[in-house]
Amino acid sequence: MDSNQADLLQQRNAELEKDLAVKDRALQIEAALEKVRARTMEMHRSSELAEAATLLFGQLSQLGASIWICGFCICQKDNQVVEKWVSPPDGKMMDPVYIPYTIDEFERHAYEAWKTGLEIYSDIVEGTELQESHEQLLEHPSMQKAKNYLIENNIPMPTWVQRYAVTYKHGYLMVVTLKQFEETHILVRFARV
């Protein structure tokens, strides 16, 4: 085998390895989607969304997302309050919280994205702005259990987050990451489950 043939063989091998990695990633994503899909399809009550949020947290984490919190947010066009079933930073289950969408900028944008049919809304918040947002949210009466949970479990507040609202028929999937997550198409697919 001459050097040209060896180079071609090496190039083809690299292409095959790349194709294999892409297909492997697609299988990982599909397996994660199927786990969440199966759990949500067997639900009989909205209270089971806590388990689904915990499962979602784990699956997104396994796919490489550095999750702070994530969960399902249920909206109603004639109600300013959004019902949120979220999994906290340790991936545990929590009781739902009921937050007015007018409480902060992200909540307003997330609600409007759902109301207008925008597929995904995202922002990045850090520093003082993020601290003020956390303080404002945690002072809401519905958030007292969540606030106490964070304190009791010594869960520190992040200094940088990227927040996503990925809409579906009855609300939006809320995902808050500690690092940028470039594969937003995955979030869209989870919202469609």
Number of C-alpha atoms within 10 A of each C-alpha: 5 6 8 9 10 11 11 11 12 12 12 12 12 12 12 12 12 12 12 12 12 12 12 12 13 13 12 15 18 14 13 19 22 14 15 20 17 12 18 18 9 9 13 9 7 12 12 15 25 21 21 25 29 23 22 27 26 20 19 20 15 13 14 10 20 19 23 22 20 27 26 28 26 21 20 14 11 6 9 16 18 22 18 25 28 29 29 21 18 15 19 15 18 19 15 23 19 17 20 17 20 14 15 15 12 20 17 14 17 25 29 15 20 25 17 9 14 15 14 21 19 16 13 16 15 14 11 11 11 17 16 13 16 15 11 13 18 16 11 15 12 16 18 14 15 16 18 12 14 16 12 9 9 9 13 9 13 14 13 18 21 18 22 23 31 29 29 22 12 14 25 27 29 27 26 24 22 17 14 15 16 8 11 14 11 17 20 17 13 21 22 14 15
